[in-house]
């Protein structure tokens, strides 16, 4: 686990996983149900909890995830508690694709927003049909 992963684990009490692991383990599709932040080398990094990986989180190092966290913070006037209160009821389904390169050769990870998910209803695994988590918190 990286230093960032260790910091995030202390902050949110979860194990951080890499996006590549999310692609491998969950087909790249997860339902975000929590947001916190870790500080690494003076940079504030968003850390996202997700329903499918109970006890897991991933950190938002890519531009799109940072933009998502910034937009949430702006919309909620910086109130992280209010964001997470809403995440108890509504999740955001995201789809991650493998890293690719831009025309300039820079690494880029496509992230798609697949919409909101009602977390008050039990969620079923797309492949097995099993209930994932009846209460995300």
Buried (B, 14 or more C-beta within 10 A) or exposed (E): EEEBBEBBBEBBEBBBBEBEEBBEEBEBBBBBBBBBBBEBEEEEBBBBBBBBBEEBBBBBBBEBBBEBBEEBBEEBEEEBEEBBEBBBEBBBBBBBEEEEEEEEEEEBBEBEEEEEBEBEEEBEEEEEEEEBBEEBE
